[in-house]
Amino acid sequence: MIKVVLDANQFVSALLKPHSNPAKIVRLVYEGDFTLLLSPAILDELQRVLAYLRIKKIHRRTPEEIDFFSEVGKNCSHNPRDTARFRNLT
């Protein structure tokens, strides 16, 4: 299995641009082709970046959706089962 690391900027790109390379990688993770490796620092940065006003204006997600996006990231390498809700975010 291929292991990948995405930083916060790549996750944001995946969220904002569904046809981008980072979005393709995220889809491959959820399809089980890749294993995603994350650190608490990356997840903290992701939540912080998604809360920036200029980014919020683009993604228009609620704080609950952002929390869910982060929670999925925390669990995706172990349990990538909740993909339907995640795909609605991307």
N, C-alpha and C positions, 0 to 999 in steps of 0.2 A: 504494500500500500504506500502510495506517495504521501508524504507529510508536507504540509504547507504552513507558513506563518504569514498572516496578513496584519499589517499595522492598522491603526485607527483610520488613517487617510484612505487606505484601500477599502475598508468597510464603508466609509462614507461614499466613496466613489461607486461602490456596488449598490448602495441605497439610492443614490441620485441618478445614476446612469445604468439602467438595467441591461444594456447591451455592451457594457464595458468589459474589459478583461477581468477586473476584480469580481464583477457580478458573475461572470462565467465560472470563475474559480469557486465562488460561494455556492453556485448551483451544483458543481461537481462534488463539493463537500457534502451537500445534502442528498445527493444521489448515491453517496457512499464510495465514490471513486477516489477521493482524497481524505486524509485525516487532517483536521485543523488543529494546530497547536497555538494556544493562547496563553497570555500571562495576565495576572490581575492588573498590571500597569497598562496593558493595551486596552483592556475593557474599561478601566477608569478613564483613560484618554478618550475612548470612543464616546462614552456618555458625556464627557465635557465638551467635545467637539460638536456633537449633535445638539447641544444646548446653545451653541453660539447663535446669536440673533440672525446673522446673515445666512447661516446654514439652515436654521429653522424656517426662514422665509422660503427656502427652496424645497425642503423635504416635507414641510407642513404636517409633521407627525405630532401626535399628542405625547405628553410625558409618559403615559402608560405604554404607548407603542415603543418609545425609545427604551424604556425599562425592559419590555419584552424582548426587543432586539438584542439587548445586552445579555439578558438571561439565556436566550437561545445560544448566544456565543459562548457563555459559560458551560453550557451542557452539550454543545454540538459534537465535540469529539467523542463523547461518551454515549449520547442518546439523541441522534438526529431525527427524531420521529415527528416533531411538531412542525413539519415543513409547510403545511398549507397556510397557517397564519403568518409564518415568516415570509413566504413568497408574496403574500398580500402587502407586505411592507416594502418589498423590493420592486 
